[in-house]
Amino acid sequence: MGGTSRLACVRAYLEILRNPRALAMILAAFPARLAYGMVGLDIYFKVHNDTHSIAIAGLAAGANGLVGSLSTGLRAAVIDRLGLKIPLRVFVPGYAIALTTLDLCHGATLLIVFAAVLGVTAPPINLSVRPMWRTAVPPEQYRTAIAIDTASMNLGVVLGPALATTLALSGHPSSGLVVTAFLILLGGISLSTLKFSKQWRPEQKEKGAQSLFKNPGFRLLIVEGVLIGFGTGAYQIAIPSISSLHNQPRFAGLAFGISAAMSIIGSLFAGLLGRAKAPIRVFRVIYFFWFLTTIPMAFFNPGIALLLVLSLFGLVGGAEQVFYLEQLEVIRPQGSAAAAIGWLWTTEGSFGAVGQSTGGFIAQHFSPHYCFAITTIMFGIGFILINAGQRWLKPRESILES
């Protein structure tokens, strides 16, 4: 890509940020995205501090993720049917109440139960924002818009773990869940009061169109989501586990933060690639390198070397996210803007929760290094699957070519 092309792409970023509608969406959703970045470690540290057990902390985090993920597809379907106002007004206050309730709980059983309740009430912030980009920007700016939105999500993942870890290790460790509840309320209320979000209407389904779950490309991504979800769950519990076992609790927040920071760079780089780059071609290439970055994880303990590996994992993963979401837009039927990504997140999150729970047991009784090895195996199989079924990922014309 020449200098002139890069300059044109950077200008495309600025054009989107000058769009009042787009900027308002990003700013309104960010506090809730920051809270999303905090809640996983909030639960882990809360349960670990109460029970002094990595396995129970992993089980609580897994229960939260599993229950929340199982309901994601249903909440997405509600958005496609009713719009944004009702889901936000119901789930945002419910989630804040559940967070503060979890902060008051003690005992392994009660903590696990309320961690699961917390998952049920998770508000669909990202599910609310993502469909609006189709109407907020013209088709030629969609890839760049998704890159900015992904960078915003990942920025919350950068700052969230660092803030959660700082609060958990401070003189007021219980403040993490309270701060998270406040941020959820701030982001949810801000997003629900935007004029554009009130006016947004779901897509109309085409008569006689193929249903979402009969679409072979979507079913391929569902199976791939099982693999990536489980592998990612094992990775997510391996980081705090290996940090605790080596008496370096702050390493978890640092590792997640650096990885997510690099994912921001990766997603923004993906947005610089011109629209002539077909998503399926780039998606496959980036997927391969994403798989390669997981291989060294199992060979390092907390330190500079592992941070370097995790930064590469985040960098490539950030770019992969952009083309994954664009790839979904290529294949999904009209009228499933929220449901398509919702059911994929249900799959990935549910099996991510299983991966976390399984990984917590493996890390406790064997070694966190085995969790990293699971991540590599799952990503490798996922790459093989995508390559074998690539013909099913091109049934619809890309929105970028419309």
Secondary structure, 3 states (H helix, E strand, C coil): CCHHHHHHHHHHHHHHHCCHHHHHHHHHHHHHHHHHHHHHHHHHHHHHHHHCCHHHHHHHHHHHHHHHHHCHHHHHHHHHHHCCHHHHHHHHHHHHHHHHHHHHCCCHHHHHHHHHHHHHCCCCHHHHHHHHHHHHCCHHHHHHHHHHHHHHHHHHHHHHHHHHHHHHCCCCCCHHHHHHHHHHHHHHHHHHCCHHHHHCCCCCCCCCCCCHHHCHHHHHHHHHHHHHHHHHHHHHHHHHHHHHHCCCCHHHHHHHHHHHHHHHHHHHHHHHCCCCCCHHHHHHHHHHHHHHHHHHHHHCCCCHHHHHHHHHHHHHHHHHHHHHHHHHHHHCCCCCHHHHHHHHHHHHHHHHHHHHHHHHHHHHHCCHHHHHHHHHHHHHHHHHHHHHCHHHHCCCCCHHHC
